[in-house]
Amino acid sequence: METNPVQIDRISFVIPVYNEEKTIRPLFEKIARVMLREEVESYEVIFIDDGSADLSWNQMEDLVDLYPDHTKALRFRRNFGKSAALNAGFQEANGDIVITMDADLQDDPEEIPRFCKMLHEGFDLVSGWKEKRHDPLSKTFPSKIFNKVTSMISGVRLNDFNCGFKAYRKEVLEHIDLYGELHRFIPVLVSGIGFKVGEISVKHHPRMHGVSKYGARRYVKGFLDLLTVLCITRYVQRPGHLFGTIGIVSGVFGILSIGYLVVLWCLGFRPIGNRPLLLFGILAVIFSVQVISFGLLAEITIRNVNPRKVDSLIKEVLCKRKK
């Protein structure tokens, strides 16, 4: 733990909840103790009930009644997922710093000052890293593979993309829109815009109440979502590069295949019309033309329908005008 005092601005805590009735009050009390110790009076804890079937909402109602200045609760009509819960919480947050945590008490509020310190050092998003993770091997091993592949493909060097313990500058949240399962790739989305992303090792406690809400299938969805994120961050404003690359690769294979058969025909190895390679070559060339054409049409559409907002690209403006 850092012992040096850290200036902490107004903080909003965004905490998605799904069947965590036994941990909601203890989590709030731990956050409140840290805020009291750090002499932070301006903070809010926003709980989002993501369709819980237990008494989680009743616990939230009690906290709002007891601490109306520091708590707020949102309730979904049904379970919409963590991305939707985070999105709703981000829209309600008023703090200069927004911290997300899981509601299961595995994240330790004692780490909050360290997150804030890194933000004050110049980072726009600080992601937690559960270096010593207290979860079964069935969760930790697939998670390591997922994180390695995501880091390699996205180019964002983090050890733990899926850790729910993160701290953001408020301005970062104005430029991201979460849906589906994209909450796992917030660092990739943020880095793609140009914000500075950092990572910090955090304590991770064993789960004392309830059960994990995520199964193995989340990793399958995760890899599919990774493709979506790569398209969003790299090709959404230049789809012609994506489809053009695919089309050129396909065209090269098609032309090489047909060229090889033409050489065989010239050398007297006939007939070539019954060879599967000829059909492959023709289809590859046709596919190439179609994909490249699709990419060009997408470029025209992007330029005319959805031009990129310049405000999302600008970090700061410096202007010295002569009087």
C-alpha positions, 0 to 999 in steps of 0.5 A: 500500500502507498502511504503518501497522501494522494489527491482524490477528486470527486469519485463515482463508483459503478458496481453491477450487481447480479444476485449478490445480496450478501455482499452489497452492504459490506462492499459499500461499508468498505468503500465508505471507510476508505473514503473517510480515511482519505478525507473524500466527502464527494463520492457516490456509489451507483449500484445497478441491479442487473435482473437479480432474483434474490434480495439484492434490490432490497439491500440497495433500497436500504443503503439509499435510505441510510446514505442518500448523499452517497448511494444511488440504485438502478434496476433493470427489468431483466438481466441484460448483461454487464456491458449494459449495466456499466453503460447505465452506470456511466451515464449516471456517474457525475464524478471526475473519476469513475471506478468500476468494481465487481459486487462479490467482494473479491475486489479490495477497496483498499486499492482505490488510492493507488488507482487514483495516484496512477490517474494523477500521473497521467493515465486515462484508464487504469486496469486492475491485474489479478496477479494472484487470483483466487479462482479455480483452474477451470477459470484461471487457465482459459483466462490466461490464454484469452488475455495472451491472445487478446494482447497479441492481436490488439497490441494493447499490453495488459495482463488482465483485460477482464478484471472488473476493477478499473479507474477512468477519467470521466472524459474517457467514458464520453467516447465509448459505447458498450453493448453485447460483451464489449466490457471485456475490451474496454482497454482496447477500445480506449487505446484505439481512440488514443487514451493512455492505458495503464495497469496495476496489480491488485489484491484478489480475495476468494469468493465468500458468498454466491457463485460465479456468474460466468461459464466457459462459453464466455471465452467463445463469445469473447473471441468473437467480440475481439473481432468486433473490437478490432473492426471498430478500432482499426477499420470502422473509418477505413473498411476498404483496407479490411475488405481490400486486404482480404480481396487481394489475398484471395485474388493472388491465390486465385491468379496463382492457381489459374496461372499454374494450370495455364503453365501445365496446359502449355506444357501439354499436361491436358486437360485441366478443365476437370481439375478442382484447382481450376474451380478454386482459382475461378471462385477465388478471383470472383470472390476477390472482385466482390470483396474489394467492390464491397470495401469500396462501397463501404468507404463511400458510405462511411464518408457520406453518411457517418463522418468521424467526429473531430472532437473524439480525436482532439486531446487539447487545444492551444491557441495564442492569438495576437490582439 
